[in-house]
Amino acid sequence: MIKWLLKTFIGSQNSRLLKRLTPTVQEINRIEQEYQSLSDDALREKVAGWKAELANIQDYQSIQARLNALLPEAFAAVKNTARRLTDRKHTF
């Protein structure tokens, strides 16, 4: 009974996690739509720029902060790349 009440008012662990991640997922989807207009080479250049930027950072905390900031963009790039690869697969 108490578990049911807690889940009803607080939500399950999964629902709380989903609620917390929803803004990040929305940001990834927004960025991925922008990436659809980029060429393959432009997307490669963007990723190469991230790699070069991260290679120049020496401080662990700075790298961690930058990686956290890049997370939505990186996931959007992966999502867009997967979309491009599956679209090409279906055109053959």
N, C-alpha and C positions, 0 to 999 in steps of 0.2 A: 504494500500500500504506500509506504513512504517513498520507495523507488519510483512508483508511478507518479506520485505528486511532484517529486523533484524533476522527473523527465518532462512533465507537463509544464511546469513553470520555468525551469532553467533550460530544458532541452537536453537531448542526449549529447554525448561527447562528439559524435559525428556531426550533428546539426550545428553545434557551436563552432566546430572547425570549418564547416562549409560557410557559415555566416562570416567568419573571420577572413576566409580566402576569397569570397565573392568580389570585393573591390579589385583585388589583384587579377583575377580571371577577366573581369571586365576591361581592365587596362590592357591586358595581353591581347584580347580580342580587338580592341580599338587600334592598337599599334599594328597588329597583323593585317588589318584592313588597309592601313597606310602602306605597308610593305608590299601589298599586291600590285601597286603601281610601279615598284622598283624593278629594274632589270636584274637578271641573275648576277651580272658583274657588279652592279651597284650594291646588291645584298652581300656579295663576297667582300667588297671593299669595306662595308660597314663592319662586318665581323673582323676583318683584318685590323681595322682601326681599334676595335675593342681589345684585341690581343696585344697590339703595340702599346696601347694606353696602360693596360694591366702589367705589361712587362717592365714599364718604367716606374712602377710604384714599389717601394722597398718596404714600407711599414705594413705589418700584418693587419693592423686594425684598419688602415686606409684601404688595403686590398679588399678586406671583408666588407667594408662600407660600400665600396664601388661595385663589388659583385652583387650586393643586395640591391643597389640602385639599378644595375643592369638586368636584373632578373626578369622583369616583364618584357624588356626588349629582346633578350636572348630566347625566351620561350616563344615570343612572337616570331622570331626568325626561324626557329625550329618548326613551328606550326606552319609557317608559310612555305618553308622548304618541303615539308611533307606534302603539303597541298600541291605544290608544283610537280613533285615526283609522281604523285598518284594521278594527276591530270595528264601527264605525259604518258604514263603507262596505259591509260585508257584510250589515247589517241592512236596507238599503233595497231 
